[in-house]
């Protein structure tokens, strides 16, 4: 397992041994099981089961678990980030979800918006 240096991701990443996005996602592309990718009016949506877990356009990225804080939901979010070069990483520590994006780590919240 590779560890990202603290100066790249902030003090929390080193403390929690955050993995690089590509390694964390386990695959380079969004999984096919129960997952669809669609684009309409400039917004791409990654839907897992019936929940749009990632929606993005040229201005923002929206993350939403739909209340399903599962390993697979996290994996789909990270796979989308990797496949579409969105630059965020969702990870879990001690039962809580966090997002690393642009040198900052913040607590995950359904419907959270990451500016591009």
C-alpha positions as CSV (number, residue, x, y, z in Angstrom):
1,X,0.0,0.0,0.0
2,X,1.4,3.4,-1.0
3,X,0.9,6.3,1.4
4,X,0.5,9.9,0.2
5,X,2.9,12.3,1.9
6,X,1.3,14.8,4.3
7,X,2.3,17.8,2.3
8,X,0.2,16.5,-0.6
9,X,-3.0,15.8,1.3
10,X,-2.8,17.5,4.7
11,X,-2.3,16.2,8.2
12,X,-5.3,13.9,8.2
13,X,-4.2,11.9,5.2
14,X,-0.9,10.9,6.8
15,X,-2.6,10.2,10.1
16,X,-5.1,7.9,8.4
17,X,-2.8,6.4,5.7
18,X,-5.0,7.5,2.8
19,X,-4.4,5.5,-0.4
20,X,-4.0,7.1,-3.8
21,X,-7.3,7.4,-5.7
22,X,-6.4,4.8,-8.4
23,X,-5.4,2.2,-5.8
24,X,-8.3,3.0,-3.5
25,X,-10.9,2.7,-6.3
26,X,-9.8,-0.9,-7.0
27,X,-10.6,-0.5,-10.7
28,X,-9.9,2.2,-13.3
29,X,-13.5,2.4,-14.5
30,X,-16.9,2.5,-12.9
31,X,-18.2,-1.0,-12.1
32,X,-21.0,-2.3,-14.3
33,X,-23.1,-4.1,-11.7
34,X,-26.2,-2.1,-11.0
35,X,-24.5,1.1,-12.3
36,X,-25.2,3.4,-15.2
37,X,-23.5,6.4,-16.5
38,X,-25.5,9.1,-18.4
39,X,-24.9,12.6,-19.7
40,X,-27.5,15.2,-20.3
41,X,-27.3,18.9,-20.8
42,X,-23.6,18.9,-19.9
43,X,-24.0,17.0,-16.6
44,X,-22.7,13.4,-16.2
45,X,-24.4,11.2,-13.7
46,X,-23.2,7.9,-12.2
47,X,-26.2,6.1,-10.8
48,X,-25.8,3.1,-8.5
49,X,-29.0,1.2,-8.1
50,X,-31.5,4.1,-8.1
51,X,-29.2,6.7,-6.5
52,X,-27.1,9.3,-8.4
53,X,-24.0,8.9,-6.4
54,X,-21.9,11.3,-8.5
55,X,-23.1,14.1,-10.7
56,X,-20.7,16.6,-12.3
57,X,-20.3,19.2,-15.0
58,X,-17.6,21.8,-15.7
59,X,-18.5,23.9,-12.6
60,X,-19.2,21.4,-9.8
61,X,-19.2,17.8,-8.5
62,X,-22.1,16.6,-6.3
63,X,-21.6,13.4,-4.1
64,X,-24.6,11.6,-2.6
65,X,-24.8,8.2,-1.0
66,X,-28.6,8.3,-0.8
67,X,-28.1,7.1,2.8
68,X,-26.3,3.9,1.6
69,X,-22.9,4.3,3.3
70,X,-21.6,1.1,1.9
71,X,-18.3,0.0,0.6
72,X,-19.7,-0.4,-2.9
73,X,-21.1,3.1,-2.9
74,X,-17.7,4.5,-1.8
75,X,-16.1,2.4,-4.5
76,X,-18.4,3.7,-7.2
77,X,-17.7,7.3,-6.2
78,X,-14.0,6.7,-6.2
79,X,-14.1,4.8,-9.6
80,X,-16.0,7.8,-11.1
81,X,-13.4,10.2,-9.7
82,X,-10.6,8.1,-11.3
83,X,-12.4,7.4,-14.6
84,X,-13.4,11.0,-15.2
85,X,-10.3,12.6,-13.5
86,X,-12.4,14.5,-10.9
87,X,-9.6,14.6,-8.3
88,X,-11.5,13.6,-5.1
89,X,-11.3,10.6,-2.9
90,X,-13.9,9.3,-0.5
91,X,-12.6,7.2,2.4
92,X,-13.8,5.9,5.7
93,X,-12.1,6.2,9.1
94,X,-13.6,4.8,12.3
95,X,-17.0,4.5,10.8
96,X,-17.1,8.1,9.4
97,X,-16.8,9.1,5.8
98,X,-14.5,11.8,4.5
99,X,-13.6,13.4,1.2
100,X,-10.2,14.5,0.2
101,X,-10.3,17.2,-2.6
102,X,-7.8,19.8,-3.6
103,X,-5.5,19.4,-0.5
104,X,-8.3,19.4,2.0
105,X,-10.1,16.7,3.9
106,X,-13.7,17.3,4.9
107,X,-16.4,15.2,6.4
108,X,-18.7,13.6,3.8
109,X,-22.3,14.9,3.6
110,X,-25.0,13.7,1.2
111,X,-25.5,16.2,-1.5
112,X,-22.1,17.9,-0.9
113,X,-20.9,20.1,-3.7
114,X,-17.2,20.3,-4.7
115,X,-16.4,23.3,-6.9
116,X,-14.3,22.6,-10.0
